[in-house]
């Protein structure tokens, strides 16, 4: 039984701003509405699926919540408690943390059930196991993923957007097209709209790649090894510029990642097609890049010293604008979005950049935008440890920047080499476009870090100090 709505709304208003996935942390909540409540499992404990509307001065956003209720809340679930109703003698909590209740999702997916406005879809009609225990992956920020044993991963999209989620749309098309570089989609959950239109994607069930290691962790291990590398007796500055000298060289993996990226781009083109962006729209795109730069310089004055070089790159793109082939791409491509498994590199999370609007995320663009995103990620990895106090041995800032540049340059070149060899567009042959995309991404990073992770702001700024000189 659900607690009284007034009690639930009150406690949610206090609980939501503390959640990593809540997008309105820095803005007061003006009101909360329970837009839909669907019972998925009755008894004690019980499971309810909620769609809540959160009103703030910036607008109204929809979120979903798996709400568990229990008369007695065990200690293992205390951290997930939202509140309680003394009159009903009931505790209510975030049931994504309760493996006793999350099995309900597998049960309904296996049965392709319909419960109220919720529809549980089986992607290929295969057998979905229902006996697995879930564990939430705590590292995720904008969504919540549940790991079921070492077999499935279920991503719950916390903040809801109208229509089919890009992650489902793209992954499902690539799965059906036989792309080997994405996890296979097994099923999904959707919410039927009340007044017609497309259903809203709530969750995505995929195979879990249990042997996978994320690209960011592997790259950081390589960078750490490189910074720990000491010069041999009699060594000189030029020898130190060779980042292959350290034991944990990442370049071979970067090259393989480039090849996998090209194959994913080819699969996306096959699944969704390719069209042409006229030259005047390319110029308009360059103008938008420059407008974003101007706005970001106002918000983050530390970016201003680089504005002239950044503007020059965007104007160069506008001056040389020509019709541009565009297609679906990843949209938020970086080392944290890829896994190295025993069979090769796998690409995850096709939702696009979290700070972009749904329309911007879905827009067609040139695949070199993804390439630029990964090139930026190598710059991030090279400099991340420099920003962490005590992470590196004492060394002058100039020497550290020399090391960072050497590692990033080696792996950027390897990635581009693998991408081109596998049939991707050669970034070197399209240097103006690649540079504009990379600088656009850098501006986005500066704005994002200033708003969300100020301690990380020196990372993009340090790389720009090199790239814009």
LUMLUMTI-91005 format. One record per residue (C-alpha): residue in one letter; x, y, z. Coordinates in steps of 0.001 Angstrom, whole numbers, plus 500000, padded with zeros to 6 digits. Example, Ala and Ser with C-alpha at 12.3 -4.5 7.8 and 13.67 -1.06 7.14 Angstrom:
A512300495500507800;S513670498940507140;
***
This chain:
X500000500000500000;X501337503420499051;X501880505967501816;X499712509100501774;X500735511251498823;X501270514341500933;X503772512443503098;X505500510940500072;X505746514293498278;X507191515959501368;X509855513301501880;X510731513144498172;X511378516902498149;X514021516383500820;X515452513152499402;X515725513956495686;X518395516709495856;X520739514237497582;X520639511775494677;X523486511806492170;X521084511328489260;X518808514257490151;X519352517046487627;X518055519999489673;X520314519885492727;X521107523601492778;X517554524867492241;X514790524819494891;X511946522370494317;X508642524224493994;X506414521170493905;X506218517427493286;X503340515601491606;X502858511834491545;X501834511529487896;X501509507728487826;X501744504935490399;X501692501288489309;X501882498352491695;X504293495701490405;X504457493462493475;X502039493332496391;X502528492260499991;X505316493083502400;X507614494144500834;X505684495747497997;X506974497396494831;X505427500406493096;X506608502126489941;X506234505911490194;X506476508655487604;X506958511952489395;X506886515495488039;X509316517854489741;X508523521546489361;X511397524040489583;X511842527561488279;X513768526098485339;X510777523969484306;X509205520607485067;X511122517343484729;X509883513762484884;X511660511103486905;X510929507469487590;X511293505736490915;X511012502129492009;X509381502630495406;X509596499832497925;X507467499692501070;X508113497588504180;X506778497527507687;X510257496738508979;X513231498089507066;X516379495942507371;X519702497620508066;X520976496757504563;X518351499124503095;X518663502015505569;X520845503982503133;X518033503839500536;X515263505053502857;X513207507971501588;X510835508369504517;X508038506782506425;X504399507000507378;X503895506575511133;X500130506273510652;X500565503385508226;X503595501995510103;X505388501818506754;X508884502634505562;X509349503583501927;X512652503517500070;X514421503348496714;X513787499732495726;X516539499760493095;X518679498718496088;X516424495801497098;X517211492519495301;X514067490981496818;X512005493315494649;X514079493947491523;X513586490328490413;X510085491517489561;X511554493351486577;X513097490164485189;X509867488253485822;X507787490746483877;X510338491059481065;X510434487276480679;X506631487182480522;X506369490267478269;X503835491525480783;X501635494604480646;X500933496172484024;X498827499324483945;X500625501732481574;X503897499746481745;X504919497432478897;X507716494865479298;X509334493969475956;X511532490996475038;X513868492042472206;X514333488688470534;X511834486405472207;X514653484559473995;X514560483166477510;X515272485710480245;X516317484225483566;X514305485336486592;X516378483791489387;X519229486296489448;X520057488679492283;X520663492337491483;X523324494754492646;X523204498465491787;X526330499893490182;X527141502904492322;X529554504644489937;X526842505804487516;X525599509371487875;X522687510208485601;X520991506780485635;X520997503662487800;X522200500334486442;X521395497015488098;X523764494122487621;X521910490787487691;X524509488180488595;X527168488215485908;X524575487815483159;X522460490968482633;X522707494683483194;X519509496730483449;X519789500479483044;X517005502488484690;X516643505896483043;X515971508123486042;X515182511356484207;X512607510623481530;X512321512094478048;X509372511733475706;X509636508938473181;X512161506194472643;X515422506708474510;X518412507102472184;X520342504403474033;X517600501863473309;X516961503053469763;X520599502898468696;X521625499767470596;X518576497854469393;X519262498779465750;X522943497815466089;X522056494551467850;X519622493621465091;X522245494566462512;X524784492193464058;X527279494827465264;X529857493048467438;X530926496201469299;X527784496845471394;X526191494750474187;X523216492778472850;X519823494245473793;X517605491626475473;X514579493691476421;X513239497008477610;X510457498593479655;X508313501412478333;X505513503664479524;X502477504046477317;X501516507703476829;X498177508792478159;X497140510775475100;X498761508879472254;X502178509278470718;X505374507337471282;X505946505360474492;X508604506595476923;X511572504296477528;X512025503439481196;X514730500761481229;X517047498754478985;X518180495157479632;X521410494041477938;X523990491310478209;X526623492027480840;X530227491965479664;X531736490425482774;X535318490421481456;X535207494103480529;X537517496813481842;X536564500397481093;X538826502408478836;X539291505235481342;X540708502928484028;X543055501267481546;X544239504623480226;X544810506051483722;X546861502970484640;X549006503625481568;X549391507311482447;X550348506452486022;X552993504057484737;X554296506730482399;X554582509314485159;X556358506784487382;X558908506097484641;X562285507591485484;X564948508696483063;X567901506333482563;X571320507713483510;X572480510115480847;X568959510467479415;X567863513718477861;X564654515624477299;X564050514035473890;X564168510524475328;X561520511448477848;X559182512542475067;X558875508904473956;X555847507707475951;X556406504141474758;X559393503906477111;X557159503108480111;X555865499597480648;X552132500304480442;X551989501616476893;X548366502093475769;X548997502860472094;X548172499384470742;X544826499465472554;X544174503007471338;X544720501818467769;X542339498874468235;X539797501248469779;X540053503474466710;X539298500515464464;X536288499486466581;X535008503079466458;X535149503103462673;X533169499846462519;X530500501225464850;X530208504338462671;X529804502133459612;X527108500114461405;X525297503318462394;X525383504541458800;X523963501216457640;X521216501197460249;X520094504825460031;X521458506122456727;X523599509090455712;X522440512477454469;X524148515723453479;X524333518951455455;X524403521944453056;X527315524371453247;X525167527156454705;X524145524870457585;X527802524038458187;X528438527775458504;X525487528026460897;X526999525187462934;X530301527072463148;X528426530200464261;X526733528218467049;X530126526956468178;X531321530547468460;X528158531615470314;X528679528817472839;X532261530012473284;X531136533582473977;X528570532451476544;X531044530120478240;X533712532835478474;X531185535009480307;X530381532190482718;X533971530916483089;X536458533803482682;X539398531381482865;X538532530320479310;X538890533850477918;X542683533714477268;X542030530921474743;X539072532601473041;X541040534068470127;X542477530700469072;X539135528948469540;X537290531559467524;X539903531240464790;X539196527514464483;X535439528095464218;X535870530892461658;X538199528656459668;X535452526030459505;X532910528640458382;X535243530028455713;X535940526597454234;X532387525279454637;X531297522699452095;X528448520146452040;X529068517653454819;X527882514017455083;X526122513498458411;X524718510484460238;X523923509093463680;X526963508986465954;X527590508200469603;X527405511821470705;X529276511627474030;X532289509567473096;X535116509210475595;X537194506576477373;X534543506057480033;X532063504916477371;X534064501931476127;X534941498528477586;X537864496312476679;X536660492706476789;X538351489459475871;X536868489792472376;X537771493451471774;X536391496934472410;X532691497485473130;X530889500843472978;X528296501826475610;X525738504546476330;X524399506171473175;X522348508792475064;X524513511761474043;X525971514542476171;X523981515009479393;X523950518814479160;X522479518821475635;X518766518960474836;X517051515815473447;X516904517481470033;X520633518255470069;X521452514677471100;X519417513223468259;X520743515565465553;X522774514032462732;X526412515058462559;X529730514063461063;X531442511010462633;X534579513070463260;X532661514646466147;X533019511316467981;X536673511127466984;X537208514603468442;X535485513513471655;X537896510605472054;X540885512811471258;X539740515110474059;X539442512094476353;X543100511225475780;X543949514812476790;X541845514343479948;X543501511060480861;X546972512510480354;X546339515371482791;X543879513921485288;X546527512730487763;X548245516134487693;X545155517645489347;X545083515077492179;X547208516127495134;X549742513458496072;X548999511285493057;X552377511964491437;X555952512399492596;X557163515998492863;X558051517396489473;X557943520811487869;X554767521876486109;X556611522213482807;X558007518689483042;X554601517259483921;X553010519031480970;X555755517663478711;X554932514145479905;X551191514714479535;X551585515991475995;X553821513067475030;X551331510459476292;X548319512182474738;X550043512733471385;X551140509106471124;X547678507712471868;X545799510276469778;X547935509324466784;X547393505600467419;X543619506027467692;X543444508009464444;X545665505461462720;X543355502602463713;X540241504585462793;X541508505421459325;X542852501925458615;X539431500433459426;X537685502653456897;X536916505756458951;X537371509276457598;X541008510337457980;X541099513096460640;X544372514442459235;X542766514927455830;X539934516876457485;X542016518804459997;X539874521968459998;X536695520041460807;X538391517842463416;X539973520842465136;X536655522715465255;X534886519691466738;X537657519225469291;X537564522847470371;X533768522762470534;X534071519764472872;X536663521578474969;X534303524538475433;X531548522124476487;X533946520482478965;X534910523802480536;X531265524764480984;X530323521305482331;X533205521125484809;X532611524657486077;X528979523785486799;X529338520240488081;X532950519387489023;X534942522581489669;X537930520577490894;X538252519113487378;X538221522488485598;X542029522658485330;X542018519490483191;X540412520971480044;X542072524337480625;X545570522797480818;X545051520922477562;X543797524073475842;X546893525929476941;X548851523524474748;X546402523008471876;X545750526708471248;X549395527807471133;
***
